[in-house]
Amino acid sequence: MDITEVRIFLKDSPDKKLRAYATVTFDNAFVVRNIKVIQGTNGVFIAMPSRKVKQPCPKCNFKNELRSKYCNQCGAQLPVQPRPLAVDPNVQGEHKDIAHPITQAFREILQKKVLDAYEEELKKGAYSVTNDMHD
């Protein structure tokens, strides 16, 4: 499987951890949107698209976001969910990946391609700003 295109969409707020979104096309046939480029303590990394985990209300069975205190449908108080331990990789947190690499090797390939495209997009932005100043 080849990564045939990476599109980067920079975010305007430099003080936030979210730096950009990426859209990645595989084999000119399959696309994954909303891959996040995040500034971490050890540099930038990618986070795969995810959704918030839901929990059913014991009274009406409406699916509420994890750790909600009350049901958004019937108003019943929801049971308290303990926070998962960060040291256990098998315990899911508040978000669950929609799509993700299966192997560490492919994760590294994908991350390198996305971060390389991110760096190129940053250079384009810096280049266009300096050119605008000279006009």
N, C-alpha and C positions, 0 to 999 in steps of 0.2 A: 504494500500500500504506500502510495506516495502522497506527500503533502504538496498539492499543486498551486495553492494560493493562500496567502495570509494577509488579511486586511486589518489594519489597526485604526482604532478610533480613540484618540487621546481625550482625556478628561481635563477640564479647565482648572480644577481646584488643586494646585500643587501642594497644599498643606495637608491633604487627605492621603490615606494609604492607597486608595484605588487610583491607579495612574492611567489605565486605558482598558478598553474592551477589544477583543480580537474575534474575528470570524475566520475560521480555517476550513478550506476545501480540500477534500481527499479524492484523488483520482478523477478530478473534474466531475465527480458524480455524487458526492455526499458532503454536506456542510454542517459544521457545528458553530453556533453563535454564542455570544456572551461568555467567552473565556476571559477571565479577568487577569489583568497585569497588576500585581499588588506590590507595594513597597514594604518589605519586611525588615527586621532588624539586621539580617545578613545580606541585604540586597533585594532585587526584584525577583519575583517568582510568579508562576501562573496558578490560577485556581479554576477548576472546571465549573461549567454551569451547574447550578444546584437549585433546589426548591426547599422551602421550609417544611419540616416534618410536622404532621398533624396528629392529634389524638382525639378519639371519639368521646363525646359527652356520654357519661353513664346513664343519663336520664333520657335524652332524645336521640343519641347517636350522631349528632352533628359533628363534623370534623373541624376542630379548632386548632390554632397554632399551638405547638408544644409550649408548655409552661404558661399558658393562659390561665388566669384565675377563675374566670367565669365563662360560661358558654355564650357564644354570640347568637345562638338561636333561641334558647329557652331561659337563659340567665342563671341556670343552676351553677353552684360552685363546683369547680373541677378538682379532681385529686391532685395533690402536689407531686410533681415529677422531679426526682433528684437529678442534679447535674451529673452528666457522665464524667468519669475520670479521664483526663487527657492522656494518661499513660497507656490506656487500653485501646489499641487501634480497631478492635472489633466492636466497640460501643459507638453507636451513631450519635452525633450531636444534634444541634437544632436544624442542620441542613443536610440534605442527601444529594449526592451527585446525580445529575440527569444522564450525563455521558462522561466516561473517563477511560484512560488507557488501562489495559489489563496488566501490562508488564512495566517494570521499572525502566527497562531499556527504551521502550517506546515513549514513556513519559519524558525521559531526558531528551529524546529527539524532538518531540513536540515542543517542549519548553524552550529548547535552543532555537528552533525555527521562529517561534512566536517572539521571543526576546530579541532575536536578531532583527526581525521586522519592526519591533518597537523602537529599537535603537536607531534604525534607519528613519523612521517617522519623526523621531525627536530631532535628528539632524536636519531633515527637511524643514521642520518648523523653525529651527534656529537659523537656517539659511534664508528662509523667506522673510524673517524678521529683520535680519541684517541688510538684506536687499531693499526692503521697504524703507529703511532708514536712509539709504543712499539716494533714493528717488526724489 
